Amino acid sequence: FLDHMSQNKPVDGVQIQTVHNQTKYGEKGLVLKPKAIWKLADLKGEIIEVYNKSNQPIALSKEWFIDNQVAGLKFSQNTLMPKTSGFVYRVYGAVNG
């Protein structure tokens, strides 16, 4: 599921909802912009654009994006250079609704 999300290749039966205007702020001043929610059976996936607004490279840490409900996580790149964006792909299992 994570690979399909990161390649933007939906599998049969997946429902995709585009997310707008939900900017949040994360660790080290990262700007987090949820872009899409993927739902398939009991799986829910989030695609989050991550922007490094600082003047220093930031190595992304899985701990910043994982809680006890996260079943899988993938970064488009492990380090964001200054003033660049990447993506975080996060999957939750056994989701209802």
N, C-alpha and C positions, 0 to 999 in steps of 0.2 A: 504494500500500500504506500509506504514512504517513497519507494522508487518511482511509482506511477505519479505521485504528487510532485516530486522534484523534477520530473520530466514533462509535467503537464499532459499526461496521457491517462485520461480517466478509464477505469475498468467498467465493464458492463454493470449497470445497475447503480452506479454511484450518482448521488445528488450533489450538485455544487451550488453553493450560495456565495455570491460576491459580497464582501464586507466593505463599507465605506465609512470614513470619518470617525474612526475609533482609535486615534493615536494615543499611545501610552508611552511612558518613559521607563527604561529598564536600568540595569546595572551600568555603571561607568558613563551615565548620560546617554546611553543608546536610545534612539527613537524607534519605537515599535509600532508598525502599522499592519494590523491584521488585513489580509487581502482576500482570503477565501476560506470557506468551511466545506470540507468533503464529508459526506455521510454514506456509509455502505454497511448494511446490516447492523452489527453491534459496534462498528468502528466509526470514530469521528476524527477527522484530521483538520489541522489548521495550517494555513500557509501565512507566515508573518514576514513582512519586509522589515529588515533591521538596518538602520542608518547610523553610521558613526559620524556624529557631528563634531567630534574633537579633532585636534591637530596631531594626535598620536595613533598609531595602530592599536587595535584592540583584539586580543585573542578571545574568541567566544568560549564560554564555559557551559557545559551541559547543565551544571547545577543551577544556572540562572533560569533555565527553561523547564526543568523537570520538577514534578511533584509526584505524590504517591498514586495519581491517576494516569500518569503518562506511560504508555506502553512502548513508545518508540520515538526517536528524535534524530534528525539529520540536519546538517548545515550545508548550505551551498558552498561555503568556504569557511575555513576555521578561523581566519584572521581577517578583520576588516581594516583596510587602510583608511587614513583620514579622509573624511568627506565622501565616502563610498557606501554603497548598500549591498546587502546580501539577503539571503532568505533562510528562515528556520522553518522546518517541516516537523510538526508535532502530531502524534497519533495517540488517541485515548481508546481503550478497549471497553467493551460492555457498556455502551452508551444507550440510554433510553431517551426517546423524544427528539 
